[in-house]
Amino acid sequence: MSAPTIGRPGLCSTYCRELREPMAGTAPEATGWLVVEQPGPWGKKAPTQSHLDPEFGAKIDTDAQKADLRFGLIRSPGRHPDAHPRSHQVYVASTLPGRSWLLGGSVADPKMLTELDLMAVSRGDRAAAIRSLPELAPVNEPVLLVCTNGKRDECCALLGRPIVKALAAQAPGRVWEANHLGGHRFAPTATLLPAGIMYGQLDVETAATLLAAADRGETVLEKLRGRSTWTKRGQFAEITVRNLIGEAGLDALSVVAEDLETVTVRHADGRLWTVEVTSEPADPPRPESCGKEPFAMSILRAGTVTTGESR
């Protein structure tokens, strides 16, 4: 993507890049994800402003939030005709380390998702999720969702769609447009399922690297916003430890404790790190989305990191 496009004045993402705002600890929080293919136009609030039935969209979105899941819409790149009956691709993911899995399938009607056991997804119970909606089956290859909803934020459409178009040709069926992933000012933003690993300020090369790394069970530290499994402070602490030790293993680290001042991160081999995590007002204030007024949001900072070993 050319520098002039990335640097277009007036966009929240341009302002964010100019300020070099850190991205660690900015991913939305969710232990699992549920997305359904819905072609056609998306409004600012796509679950209720699209060709999806708005009453159903509002209900499934609310029910997913209650189960600590993130619900969203996806569509394939290019034109999106939606004037005839068709099946809808569905992906369901658990993001929990050691219990990360991805299910996929097609449903004749998105309303069939009301049968899905959302709490089973939240606790990482794959068998129970499949029993509740037999149309689903395990998917072995990770998929990448890239935010492209211009009605939500101009940056996402302008910067996200070229990535989807280019990468979809390299990895057919594994790259989808998504309606909203949060953090518009970090556009282009993306989520890798099933792990719930989120990235910002992507380009085509980095996005392709993410998919290749995920196939190896690894993550990429560059442009990492965090894993949605954890709180924002937990995400920040995990990334701090990853950078400290150069750990790329996707499920090598877990957040095991958190209090007002510190977050404890454990490695699969038993090592522990306690990270002091503080926050400070972002200076200068900045808009979180195009068209919004700047405000003094917080930026996370790392203090002392102490090491130990679990017993």
Disulfide bonds with the S-S distance in Angstrom:
none
